[in-house]
């Protein structure tokens, strides 16, 4: 089996561009395509980052509701501690109501932001609807408890039983938020992965990585590539003193530095420009 020198990377590529010679018109068209892809790439990364923040906010909101609801009837020692009296329960309900009011304001602001961003955030709108439903249910629970707490014949244990029956709705939102977090984490990992491979001209051709000295972007054997995180990738060692970059990368975005008679290093000078045309890096060693 033929060997190939492979180093780093995996990922999401927004398209492929082949460098081509020719007229100024072709050059201008290529530049416009590159600029367009760069813009789309930046927009997608921004949306993904915002979604991560929004889902984190929803998860924290749900966690806050669950924790405060669980602490309504007990001292700070938790469920294994002492059950509070009616006076303390009134104070706990007041604090719970205040926090719900603040959370409702934050959710309203978030809804405004999502409306401005349009369809890309549609899935989050569904999660917000469930969170709003939870807030309304807890408000209703607080009003009910405040009314019944004045009944001398009602014990704290009985009131706690009523709350337990109302708490089951949190499970639905928790599961939805968790699923959304996993989906965004997977998208983020894919988004920030790049493919890197290096080898001699002969081996690269034999494995279909290059055709007529140009990278075969349309049919790359990704199993021969290594993965790198484009956010932290700063370069790599190369087992030749005269490497050649075959991928369509701006020359100002990187440099090859000779380290010995038989080796050199790739240094990434401008990460944004380095990955602007795609996530596939092919280096010829000889």
Buried (B, 14 or more C-beta within 10 A) or exposed (E): EEEBBBBBBBBBBBEBBEEEEEEEEEEEEBEEEBEEBBEEBEEBEEBBEBBBEBBEBBBEBBEBBBEBBEBBBBEEEEEEEEBBEBEBBBEBBEEBBEBBEEBBEEBEEBBEEBEEBEEBBEBBEEBBEBBBEBBEBBBEBBEBBBEEBEEEEBEBEEBBEBBEEBBEEBEEBBEBBEEBBEEBEEBBBEBBBBBBBBBBBEBBBEBEBBEEEEBBBEEBEEEBBBBBBBEEBEBBEBBBBEBBBBBBBEEEBBEBEBEEEEEBBBEBBEBEBBBBBBBBBBBBBE
